[in-house]
């Protein structure tokens, strides 16, 4: 009996081994293979109550208590969703109410509300233990108005003369005081060298993997060219993610020549947030964004795609305004963002999903108790697919069908082909695909469906309204009757053995 039981126990293992394996080849992880979880440090997790100075959770413009220890405590939570990189808002010492990190008063110190330099080192070390990378926000355009340099007569030429930005000429953008913040004169060799030294300080002290560069268009390109070359000498493969706040891809792409590796993709954000926050919207403009990116950028597959961030209304808020279920809308938007070319960037709280209007309402404290199970599972699946199927990070991106909110795309890399189907329409849709090889099947990775080739040679793909799926194209081997027969035989033998033993036990009982 024990032998039969042991044989029965291995059946699930045999079934598992019979499933199709992933198409991924094990290759070194490049930056385009990453997925980023973006955290506003003060609003994420309070891990150390001893640094809660002037904390007031009722004031949306005050410190709320989040710190570096809190992020360390939640690294496994982030990793469990499949993210490979975290990006933090600036952790440098800020002036009063600089909870967001952008009002710097000391470029070489950790803000006391966030912890210490030892905490920063430990955060990077703990992330690296989990095979995760860390990006720090780095600001060179301005300081806080209470920075000691502002009142130092010897450093008067460290700033441009005070003037508001009234237009969009490059001179005004680079020399004016953004939001009234003192504008650093990066043309001054002393300022430039200090900022270079500050960058070296953070890299050497913490072993951080990259910087997200704030307000790039407000700093001359000449500075960025020198800065990029400098930090990449300091650390090999150091990553620079630039923020050029513009919807013009040609304008953003011009900064690629400076050596900045990637940019937060505002053209993508504009169309994706609008398209997916309501049902029935066409995906035409979204695909146009990709076509333009290919035209203007040398490395379009490394652009940072996002649905919302700390400077814009949360995606959930847009969906609610449109009287739509934000979870349903996020499923569509996230599926497209993770499967189209680029590095997906997910703003903390998307998995809740947190609501929030204009700044600072879009920077509420994270609510870990309310995380939506459907969204966290989806993020885990999407991240797992990116790791397993190289077509989703390295492959081309071609439109197969796009009409009235229903779109189908194909990505191919070497022998791996993936089909992405997004039905943003308000009704069920179907389309027959003919641009695929014979004797294949499309296996759905999100909804678990199988699409086989029809007699006319096409593959008919149907989708319920407001749903999305990602299919791997693989050989259709039909049903494995040999294996099914084997399993059936084992089950039959098990049942027979149980029956025989049962009869024998009854006979023994009767005789006694």
C-alpha positions as CSV (number, residue, x, y, z in Angstrom):
1,X,0.0,0.0,0.0
2,X,2.8,2.4,0.9
3,X,4.4,1.9,-2.5
4,X,1.2,2.8,-4.3
5,X,0.7,5.8,-2.1
6,X,4.3,7.0,-2.9
7,X,3.6,6.6,-6.6
8,X,0.3,8.5,-6.3
9,X,2.2,11.4,-4.5
10,X,4.6,11.9,-7.4
11,X,1.8,12.4,-9.9
12,X,1.5,16.2,-9.3
13,X,5.3,16.4,-9.8
14,X,5.0,14.6,-13.1
15,X,2.2,16.8,-14.2
16,X,4.3,19.9,-13.3
17,X,7.2,18.6,-15.3
18,X,5.0,18.1,-18.3
19,X,4.0,21.7,-18.5
20,X,5.7,23.9,-21.2
21,X,8.8,25.6,-19.9
22,X,9.6,29.3,-20.3
23,X,11.3,30.6,-23.4
24,X,13.8,32.8,-21.6
25,X,17.5,32.4,-22.1
26,X,19.6,33.3,-19.0
27,X,21.3,36.5,-20.0
28,X,22.9,39.2,-17.9
29,X,20.3,41.6,-16.6
30,X,20.5,45.0,-18.4
31,X,18.8,48.1,-17.3
32,X,16.0,47.6,-19.9
33,X,15.2,44.3,-18.0
34,X,14.5,46.2,-14.8
35,X,11.2,47.2,-13.3
36,X,11.1,50.1,-10.8
37,X,9.1,50.7,-7.7
38,X,9.2,54.5,-7.0
39,X,9.0,55.6,-3.3
40,X,8.5,59.0,-1.7
41,X,10.5,58.2,1.4
42,X,8.5,60.3,3.9
43,X,5.2,58.8,2.8
44,X,6.1,55.1,2.6
45,X,6.8,53.4,6.0
46,X,7.7,54.6,9.4
47,X,10.3,52.1,10.6
48,X,12.1,54.2,13.3
49,X,9.9,56.4,15.6
50,X,13.1,58.0,17.1
51,X,13.5,60.2,14.1
52,X,9.9,61.5,14.0
53,X,10.8,65.2,14.4
54,X,7.9,67.7,13.8
55,X,5.8,64.9,12.3
56,X,2.2,65.8,11.6
57,X,0.2,63.3,9.7
58,X,-2.7,65.7,9.5
59,X,-0.7,68.3,7.6
60,X,-0.3,67.2,3.9
61,X,2.8,69.5,3.6
62,X,4.5,68.3,6.8
63,X,6.7,65.2,7.5
64,X,4.6,62.1,8.1
65,X,7.3,59.8,9.5
66,X,8.5,57.6,6.6
67,X,12.2,56.8,6.7
68,X,15.0,54.6,5.4
69,X,14.4,51.9,8.0
70,X,10.8,51.6,6.9
71,X,12.0,50.9,3.3
72,X,14.5,48.3,4.6
73,X,11.7,46.7,6.5
74,X,9.6,46.5,3.3
75,X,12.2,45.3,0.8
76,X,10.8,41.8,0.8
77,X,7.3,43.2,0.3
78,X,8.6,45.0,-2.9
79,X,10.6,42.0,-4.0
80,X,7.6,39.7,-3.6
81,X,5.8,41.8,-6.2
82,X,8.7,41.1,-8.5
83,X,10.3,44.5,-8.7
84,X,14.1,44.6,-9.3
85,X,14.9,48.3,-8.6
86,X,13.7,50.9,-6.1
87,X,13.9,54.7,-6.8
88,X,13.8,57.0,-3.8
89,X,13.0,60.7,-3.7
90,X,16.0,62.7,-2.4
91,X,17.3,61.7,1.0
92,X,19.6,64.7,1.4
93,X,19.2,67.0,4.3
94,X,16.3,69.4,3.6
95,X,15.0,72.6,5.2
96,X,11.8,72.8,7.3
97,X,8.8,71.0,5.6
98,X,11.0,69.6,2.9
99,X,9.4,66.2,3.3
100,X,9.6,65.6,-0.4
101,X,13.4,66.0,-0.5
102,X,13.7,68.8,-3.1
103,X,14.6,71.7,-0.8
104,X,18.2,70.7,-0.1
105,X,20.3,72.5,2.5
106,X,23.1,70.0,2.7
107,X,24.2,67.9,-0.3
108,X,26.3,65.5,1.8
109,X,24.1,64.6,4.7
110,X,21.0,62.4,5.1
111,X,17.9,64.2,6.3
112,X,17.4,63.7,10.0
113,X,13.8,62.6,9.5
114,X,14.9,59.8,7.2
115,X,17.8,58.4,9.3
116,X,21.6,58.4,9.0
117,X,24.2,57.7,6.4
118,X,24.6,54.3,8.0
119,X,20.9,53.6,7.3
120,X,21.5,54.7,3.6
121,X,24.4,52.3,3.3
122,X,22.4,49.5,4.9
123,X,19.5,50.1,2.6
124,X,21.6,49.7,-0.5
125,X,23.4,46.7,1.0
126,X,20.1,44.9,1.9
127,X,18.7,45.6,-1.5
128,X,21.8,44.2,-3.2
129,X,21.5,41.1,-1.0
130,X,18.1,40.6,-2.7
131,X,19.5,41.2,-6.2
132,X,17.7,44.6,-6.3
133,X,19.2,47.9,-7.5
134,X,18.8,51.3,-5.9
135,X,18.4,54.7,-7.6
136,X,18.7,57.9,-5.6
137,X,17.1,61.2,-6.7
138,X,19.8,63.8,-7.4
139,X,19.2,67.5,-7.7
140,X,21.6,69.9,-9.3
141,X,19.4,72.7,-10.5
142,X,18.6,74.4,-7.2
143,X,18.8,74.4,-3.5
144,X,16.3,75.3,-0.8
145,X,16.0,79.0,0.0
146,X,17.5,78.4,3.5
147,X,20.7,76.8,2.2
148,X,23.7,78.4,3.9
149,X,25.1,79.4,0.4
150,X,22.1,81.7,-0.2
151,X,23.2,84.1,2.6
152,X,27.0,83.8,2.0
153,X,28.3,86.8,0.2
154,X,31.3,84.8,-1.0
155,X,29.0,82.5,-2.9
156,X,26.8,85.1,-4.6
157,X,28.1,83.9,-8.0
158,X,27.0,80.3,-7.1
159,X,23.5,81.3,-8.1
160,X,21.9,83.0,-11.1
161,X,20.3,86.3,-10.3
162,X,16.8,85.9,-8.9
163,X,14.2,86.0,-11.7
164,X,11.0,84.0,-12.3
165,X,10.5,81.7,-15.3
166,X,8.0,83.6,-17.4
167,X,8.3,81.8,-20.7
168,X,9.7,78.6,-22.3
169,X,12.9,79.9,-23.9
170,X,15.8,77.8,-23.0
171,X,17.6,80.7,-21.4
172,X,14.7,81.3,-19.0
173,X,14.4,77.6,-18.2
174,X,18.0,77.3,-17.4
175,X,18.6,80.6,-15.5
176,X,15.2,81.4,-13.9
177,X,14.3,80.4,-10.3
178,X,11.9,77.4,-10.6
179,X,9.0,77.8,-8.1
180,X,11.1,80.5,-6.4
181,X,14.0,78.2,-5.6
182,X,17.5,79.6,-5.8
183,X,18.9,78.5,-9.2
184,X,22.5,77.1,-9.1
185,X,24.9,78.5,-11.5
186,X,26.3,75.3,-12.8
187,X,28.5,77.2,-15.3
188,X,30.6,78.3,-12.3
189,X,33.5,75.8,-12.1
190,X,33.3,75.8,-8.3
191,X,29.6,74.9,-8.3
192,X,30.2,72.2,-11.0
193,X,33.1,70.7,-9.0
194,X,31.1,70.7,-5.8
195,X,28.2,68.8,-7.4
196,X,30.6,66.3,-9.0
197,X,32.1,65.8,-5.6
198,X,28.7,65.3,-4.0
199,X,27.8,62.7,-6.6
200,X,31.1,60.8,-5.9
201,X,30.3,61.0,-2.2
202,X,27.0,59.2,-2.5
203,X,28.3,56.6,-4.9
204,X,31.4,55.8,-2.9
205,X,29.6,55.9,0.5
206,X,26.6,53.9,-0.4
207,X,27.4,51.9,-3.6
208,X,24.1,53.2,-5.1
209,X,23.4,52.0,-8.7
210,X,22.0,55.1,-10.3
211,X,20.6,58.6,-10.0
212,X,17.3,59.9,-11.2
213,X,18.2,63.4,-12.3
214,X,15.7,66.1,-11.4
215,X,14.7,69.1,-13.6
216,X,17.1,68.2,-16.4
217,X,15.8,70.8,-18.8
218,X,16.6,73.6,-16.4
219,X,20.4,72.8,-16.5
220,X,22.6,73.4,-19.5
221,X,23.4,70.4,-21.6
222,X,27.2,71.1,-21.3
223,X,26.9,70.4,-17.6
224,X,25.1,67.1,-18.1
225,X,27.6,65.9,-20.6
226,X,30.5,66.4,-18.1
227,X,28.4,65.1,-15.2
228,X,27.4,61.9,-17.0
229,X,31.0,61.2,-18.1
230,X,32.3,61.9,-14.5
231,X,29.9,59.6,-12.6
232,X,30.4,56.7,-15.1
233,X,34.1,56.9,-14.4
234,X,33.4,56.8,-10.7
235,X,31.2,53.6,-11.1
236,X,31.0,51.3,-14.0
237,X,27.5,50.9,-15.5
238,X,26.1,53.7,-13.3
239,X,22.6,54.5,-14.5
240,X,21.2,58.0,-15.2
241,X,17.4,58.4,-15.5
242,X,16.6,62.0,-16.5
243,X,13.4,64.0,-15.9
244,X,12.8,66.2,-18.9
245,X,9.2,67.3,-18.3
246,X,8.0,67.6,-21.9
247,X,5.5,65.9,-24.2
248,X,7.8,66.5,-27.2
249,X,9.9,63.4,-27.8
250,X,12.3,65.3,-30.0
251,X,13.0,67.8,-27.2
252,X,13.6,65.0,-24.7
253,X,15.7,63.0,-27.0
254,X,18.1,65.9,-27.6
255,X,19.3,65.3,-24.0
256,X,20.2,61.7,-24.8
257,X,23.3,63.1,-26.5
258,X,24.7,64.3,-23.2
259,X,25.1,60.7,-22.0
260,X,22.0,60.4,-19.8
261,X,20.9,56.8,-20.3
262,X,17.1,57.1,-20.0
263,X,14.2,59.5,-19.4
264,X,10.9,59.3,-17.6
265,X,8.6,59.0,-20.5
266,X,6.1,61.9,-20.3
267,X,4.7,61.3,-23.8
268,X,3.9,57.8,-22.7
269,X,2.4,59.0,-19.5
270,X,0.2,61.6,-21.2
271,X,-1.4,59.0,-23.5
272,X,-1.4,56.0,-21.2
273,X,-3.1,57.8,-18.3
274,X,-5.8,59.2,-20.6
275,X,-6.3,56.0,-22.6
276,X,-6.7,53.6,-19.7
277,X,-8.4,55.7,-17.1
278,X,-11.7,55.3,-19.1
279,X,-13.3,52.5,-21.1
280,X,-13.8,52.8,-24.9
281,X,-10.7,54.9,-25.6
282,X,-8.5,54.0,-28.7
283,X,-4.9,52.8,-28.3
284,X,-3.9,54.5,-31.6
285,X,-2.1,57.4,-29.9
286,X,-0.3,55.1,-27.6
287,X,1.2,53.2,-30.4
288,X,2.1,56.4,-32.1
289,X,4.1,57.3,-29.0
290,X,6.2,54.2,-29.6
291,X,6.7,54.9,-33.2
292,X,8.0,58.4,-32.4
293,X,10.2,57.1,-29.7
294,X,11.8,54.7,-32.2
295,X,12.4,57.7,-34.5
296,X,13.9,60.1,-32.1
297,X,15.7,58.0,-29.4
298,X,18.9,55.9,-29.9
299,X,17.7,53.6,-27.0
300,X,13.9,53.7,-26.9
301,X,13.5,50.4,-25.1
302,X,15.2,51.9,-22.0
303,X,12.7,54.8,-21.5
304,X,10.9,54.8,-18.1
305,X,7.2,54.4,-18.7
306,X,4.7,55.4,-15.9
307,X,1.0,55.9,-15.3
308,X,1.4,58.4,-12.5
309,X,4.0,59.9,-10.2
310,X,4.5,62.4,-7.3
311,X,4.0,65.4,-9.6
312,X,0.8,64.3,-11.2
313,X,-2.8,63.3,-10.2
314,X,-2.9,59.6,-9.4
315,X,-4.2,57.2,-12.0
316,X,-6.7,55.9,-9.5
317,X,-8.1,59.4,-9.2
318,X,-8.6,59.8,-12.9
319,X,-10.4,56.4,-13.1
320,X,-12.7,57.4,-10.2
321,X,-13.4,60.8,-11.9
322,X,-14.5,58.8,-14.9
323,X,-16.8,56.7,-12.7
324,X,-14.8,53.5,-13.4
325,X,-13.4,50.8,-11.2
326,X,-9.7,51.8,-10.7
327,X,-8.6,48.1,-10.3
328,X,-10.1,47.2,-13.7
329,X,-8.5,50.2,-15.3
330,X,-5.2,49.6,-13.6
331,X,-5.1,46.0,-14.8
332,X,-5.3,47.2,-18.4
333,X,-2.8,50.0,-18.0
334,X,-0.3,48.0,-16.1
335,X,-0.5,45.1,-18.6
336,X,0.3,47.4,-21.5
337,X,3.0,49.2,-19.6
338,X,4.8,46.0,-18.6
339,X,4.6,44.4,-22.0
340,X,5.3,47.3,-24.3
341,X,9.0,48.5,-24.7
342,X,10.5,50.4,-21.8
343,X,11.2,50.2,-18.1
344,X,8.0,50.1,-16.1
345,X,7.9,52.5,-13.2
346,X,5.2,51.9,-10.6
347,X,4.5,54.7,-8.0
348,X,4.2,53.4,-4.5
349,X,0.5,52.7,-3.5
350,X,-0.6,51.8,-7.0
351,X,-1.2,48.3,-5.6
352,X,-3.6,49.6,-2.9
353,X,-4.8,51.5,-5.1
354,X,-4.2,54.9,-3.4
355,X,-6.3,57.8,-4.6
356,X,-5.0,61.3,-4.8
357,X,-5.5,64.5,-6.7
358,X,-3.0,67.4,-7.2
359,X,0.1,67.7,-5.1
360,X,0.3,67.1,-2.2
361,X,-2.9,64.9,-2.2
362,X,-1.1,62.5,-4.5
363,X,1.5,61.9,-1.8
364,X,-0.6,60.3,0.9
365,X,0.9,57.9,3.4
366,X,1.1,54.3,2.1
367,X,-1.6,52.0,3.4
368,X,-0.2,48.5,3.6
369,X,-3.4,47.1,5.2
370,X,-5.5,47.9,2.0
371,X,-3.3,46.4,-0.7
372,X,-5.5,44.9,-3.4
373,X,-4.8,41.2,-3.8
374,X,-5.7,41.2,-7.5
375,X,-3.2,44.0,-8.2
376,X,-0.3,42.6,-6.2
377,X,-0.8,39.2,-7.9
378,X,-0.9,40.9,-11.3
379,X,2.3,42.9,-10.6
380,X,4.0,39.6,-9.6
381,X,2.8,37.9,-12.8
382,X,3.8,40.8,-15.0
383,X,7.3,41.0,-13.4
384,X,7.7,37.3,-13.7
385,X,6.8,37.3,-17.4
386,X,9.4,40.0,-18.0
387,X,12.1,37.9,-16.4
388,X,11.0,34.7,-18.2
389,X,10.3,35.9,-21.7
390,X,13.1,38.0,-23.3
391,X,10.7,39.2,-26.1
392,X,9.0,41.4,-23.4
393,X,12.2,43.3,-22.7
394,X,14.4,42.9,-25.9
395,X,11.9,42.2,-28.6
396,X,10.5,44.4,-31.3
397,X,6.9,45.8,-31.0
398,X,4.5,45.5,-33.9
399,X,0.9,46.3,-34.1
400,X,-1.2,43.5,-35.5
401,X,-4.7,45.0,-35.0
402,X,-5.9,48.3,-33.5
403,X,-9.5,49.4,-33.8
404,X,-12.0,51.1,-31.5
405,X,-10.2,50.3,-28.2
406,X,-9.2,46.7,-29.1
407,X,-5.6,46.2,-30.0
408,X,-3.2,43.3,-30.5
409,X,0.6,43.6,-30.5
410,X,3.4,41.1,-31.2
411,X,6.9,41.1,-29.7
412,X,9.6,38.8,-31.0
413,X,13.1,38.1,-29.8
414,X,15.1,35.2,-31.3
415,X,12.8,32.1,-31.0
416,X,10.4,33.8,-28.4
417,X,7.2,35.4,-29.7
418,X,4.6,37.0,-27.4
419,X,1.1,38.3,-28.3
420,X,-0.3,41.2,-26.2
421,X,-4.1,41.6,-26.4
422,X,-5.8,44.7,-24.8
423,X,-9.6,45.1,-25.1
424,X,-10.3,48.6,-23.8
425,X,-13.7,48.5,-25.5
426,X,-17.0,48.4,-23.7
427,X,-18.0,45.1,-25.4
428,X,-16.5,41.7,-26.1
429,X,-14.3,41.7,-29.2
430,X,-12.6,39.1,-31.3
431,X,-10.1,39.1,-34.2
432,X,-8.5,36.5,-36.4
433,X,-4.7,36.6,-36.6
434,X,-3.0,35.3,-39.8
435,X,0.5,36.7,-39.3
436,X,1.6,33.7,-37.3
437,X,3.3,30.4,-38.2
438,X,1.3,27.2,-38.6
439,X,0.9,24.5,-36.0
440,X,1.3,26.8,-33.0
441,X,-0.9,27.7,-30.0
442,X,-1.3,30.9,-28.0
443,X,-1.2,30.1,-24.3
444,X,-2.6,32.9,-22.1
445,X,-0.4,33.8,-19.1
446,X,-2.9,36.0,-17.3
447,X,-6.3,34.4,-18.1
448,X,-5.1,30.8,-18.7
449,X,-6.8,30.4,-22.1
450,X,-5.5,28.5,-25.1
451,X,-6.0,29.6,-28.8
452,X,-5.3,27.0,-31.4
453,X,-5.1,27.4,-35.2
454,X,-8.4,27.2,-37.1
455,X,-8.9,25.2,-40.2
456,X,-8.5,28.3,-42.3
457,X,-5.0,28.8,-40.9
458,X,-5.9,31.7,-38.6
459,X,-5.9,32.1,-34.8
460,X,-9.2,33.6,-33.5
461,X,-8.5,35.6,-30.4
462,X,-11.6,36.7,-28.4
463,X,-11.5,39.0,-25.3
464,X,-14.2,40.1,-22.9
465,X,-14.7,43.8,-22.4
466,X,-12.1,45.7,-20.4
467,X,-9.7,42.7,-20.2
468,X,-6.1,42.1,-21.2
469,X,-4.0,39.0,-21.7
470,X,-0.4,38.1,-22.7
471,X,0.1,35.0,-24.8
472,X,3.2,33.0,-25.5
473,X,3.4,31.5,-29.0
474,X,4.5,27.8,-28.7
475,X,4.3,24.6,-30.7
476,X,0.9,23.0,-30.5
477,X,1.5,19.4,-29.6
478,X,-2.1,18.6,-28.9
479,X,-3.1,16.4,-26.0
480,X,-0.3,14.2,-24.7
481,X,-2.3,11.0,-24.8
482,X,0.7,8.9,-23.8
483,X,1.2,10.9,-20.6
484,X,-2.6,11.0,-19.9
485,X,-2.7,7.3,-20.4
486,X,0.2,6.8,-18.0
487,X,-1.5,8.9,-15.3
488,X,-4.8,7.2,-15.9
489,X,-3.1,3.8,-15.5
490,X,-1.4,4.8,-12.3
491,X,-4.7,6.1,-10.9
492,X,-6.4,2.9,-11.9
493,X,-3.8,0.8,-10.2
494,X,-4.1,2.9,-7.1
495,X,-7.9,2.5,-7.0
496,X,-7.5,-1.3,-7.6
497,X,-5.0,-1.6,-4.8
498,X,-7.2,0.3,-2.4
499,X,-10.2,-2.0,-3.4
500,X,-8.2,-5.2,-2.9
501,X,-6.9,-4.0,0.5
502,X,-10.4,-3.0,1.6
503,X,-11.8,-6.4,0.6
504,X,-9.0,-8.2,2.4
505,X,-9.6,-6.1,5.6
506,X,-13.3,-6.9,5.5
507,X,-12.6,-10.6,5.1
508,X,-10.2,-10.6,8.0
509,X,-12.7,-8.8,10.2
510,X,-15.5,-11.3,9.3
511,X,-13.2,-14.3,10.1
512,X,-12.5,-12.9,13.5
